Amino acid sequence: MRSVRRRTTLASGRGLAACAIASVFALPIAGCGNPDYCSDRSNLEQSVKGLTDVELTESGGVDRLKSQLKKVQSDAKQVASSAKSDFPSETDQLESSVSTLEKSVQALPPSPSSEELKGLAPEVTAIVGASRRFVNATGTECS
């Protein structure tokens, strides 16, 4: 039993040493630094920000919303894939809120009224909130 612990300690010590050496020489090594979902989180933050910047009442606003929603969907899917095991509740909320907005956007008529467009605001807000909760939950892991 003692030799197994010693080998495990040595192996993890070597891993830490490899990470330290890699960081000195700016070499990327798997297992060093932040988890994969940290870069996915950053991409998600940017795409959600882009979603909130869309002006629906402007000409082409619905098309821009659809385009930005695709980016958010892709980034949310990637975040869920990389972080679901560590943050299941947060990734489920994110996926659910994105799915809800997607269904509402698909249900829009070709020329939606301002009231129909206003109805999307709570769903965009839900995505922002779910994204923020994920960012907060992963804060210490991704700093």
C-alpha positions, 0 to 999 in steps of 0.5 A, a space after each residue: 500500500 505504501 509503495 502505491 501511494 509513493 508512486 501516485 505522489 511521485 506521478 502527480 509531482 511530475 505532472 505539477 513539475 511538467 505544468 510549471 516547466 510548460 508555463 515558463 516556456 509558454 508550452 500548452 500541455 494537457 492537464 495544465 491551467 484552466 479546464 477546457 470549458 473556460 475558453 468555451 465560457 469566454 466564447 459563450 459570454 461574447 455570443 450572449 453579449 452579441 445577442 443582447 446588442 441586437 436591435 429587433 426594431 431596426 430593419 433586418 433585426 430579426 435576421 440578425 437575431 437569428 444569426 446571433 442565436 445560432 452562435 449562442 446555440 453553438 457556444 452553449 452546446 460546446 459549454 454543455 459538452 465540456 462542463 456538464 459533468 462539473 456543472 449539470 444544473 447550470 448547463 441544463 438551465 443554459 440549454 433550456 433557455 436557448 431552446 426556448 428562445 429558438 422555438 419562439 424565434 421559429 414561431 415568429 411570422 414573416 413580418 412580426 409585430 412590435 408586440 411579438 418582438 417584445 415577447 422575446 425580451 424575457 427569453 433573451 433575459 433568461 439566456 443572459 441570466 443562465 449564462 451569468 449563473 454559469 460564469 459565476 459557478 465557474 469563476 474560481 475554476 477559470 480565473 
